Amino acid sequence: MSTFNHPAHYNQHPSGVECIDIVEHFNFNTGNAIKYIWRAGLKSDNAIEDLQKAKWYVEREIERLTKLVDSHAQPEFIVKNWR
């Protein structure tokens, strides 16, 4: 495998699972939050910055879902659009 497709920080999680195998099952904001938490401190030495990025995506997803709730969307629609 090349370092372009599989850099070291992609495979350093103790589980041996690649982050992309998990996050591809979530929407953009949630997937990115998981990605930054998963790899916090592995791509760089700045785990705090990684976690701040994750927080930014979580807050963005909360805003998106809040708009759906405020629009009186049906609960099953909201759940379906969370993933």
C-alpha positions as CSV (number, residue, x, y, z in Angstrom):
1,M,0.0,0.0,0.0
2,S,1.2,3.5,-0.8
3,T,1.7,6.2,1.9
4,F,-0.7,8.3,-0.2
5,N,-3.6,6.0,0.3
6,H,-2.6,4.6,3.7
7,P,-0.4,7.0,5.6
8,A,0.8,5.8,9.0
9,H,-1.7,7.8,11.0
10,Y,-4.5,6.0,9.2
11,N,-3.5,2.6,10.7
12,Q,-2.2,3.6,14.2
13,H,-5.5,3.1,16.1
14,P,-5.1,0.3,18.6
15,S,-8.0,-1.6,17.0
16,G,-6.2,-1.9,13.7
17,V,-9.3,-0.6,12.0
18,E,-9.0,2.2,9.5
19,C,-11.1,5.3,10.4
20,I,-12.6,5.5,6.9
21,D,-14.1,2.0,7.3
22,I,-16.2,3.5,10.1
23,V,-16.9,7.1,9.0
24,E,-18.1,6.3,5.6
25,H,-21.3,5.1,7.3
26,F,-22.1,8.5,8.7
27,N,-23.0,11.9,7.2
28,F,-20.3,14.5,6.5
29,N,-20.3,16.4,9.8
30,T,-20.5,13.3,12.0
31,G,-17.9,11.4,10.0
32,N,-15.5,14.3,10.2
33,A,-16.0,14.6,13.9
34,I,-15.3,10.9,14.4
35,K,-12.2,11.2,12.1
36,Y,-10.7,14.0,14.1
37,I,-11.4,12.2,17.4
38,W,-10.1,8.9,16.1
39,R,-6.8,10.3,14.9
40,A,-6.3,13.0,17.6
41,G,-2.6,13.4,18.1
42,L,-1.6,10.7,15.5
43,K,-1.3,12.9,12.4
44,S,0.4,15.7,14.3
45,D,1.4,16.2,17.9
46,N,-1.4,18.7,18.4
47,A,-4.3,16.5,19.8
48,I,-6.0,19.6,21.2
49,E,-6.3,21.1,17.7
50,D,-7.7,17.8,16.3
51,L,-10.3,17.8,19.1
52,Q,-11.2,21.4,18.5
53,K,-11.8,20.5,14.8
54,A,-14.0,17.6,15.9
55,K,-16.0,20.0,18.2
56,W,-16.5,22.4,15.3
57,Y,-18.1,19.5,13.2
58,V,-20.2,18.4,16.1
59,E,-21.5,21.9,16.6
60,R,-22.2,22.2,12.9
61,E,-24.2,19.0,13.0
62,I,-26.2,20.1,16.1
63,E,-27.1,23.3,14.2
64,R,-28.2,21.3,11.1
65,L,-30.3,19.0,13.2
66,T,-31.8,21.9,15.2
67,K,-33.0,23.4,11.9
68,L,-34.6,20.1,11.0
69,V,-36.4,20.0,14.4
70,D,-37.4,23.6,14.1
71,S,-38.9,22.9,10.7
72,H,-41.1,20.3,12.4
73,A,-39.6,17.4,10.4
74,Q,-40.9,14.0,11.4
75,P,-38.6,12.2,13.9
76,E,-37.8,9.4,11.5
77,F,-36.7,11.9,8.9
78,I,-34.3,13.5,11.4
79,V,-32.9,10.1,12.4
80,K,-32.5,9.1,8.8
81,N,-30.7,12.4,8.1
82,W,-28.3,12.0,11.0
83,R,-26.5,9.1,9.5
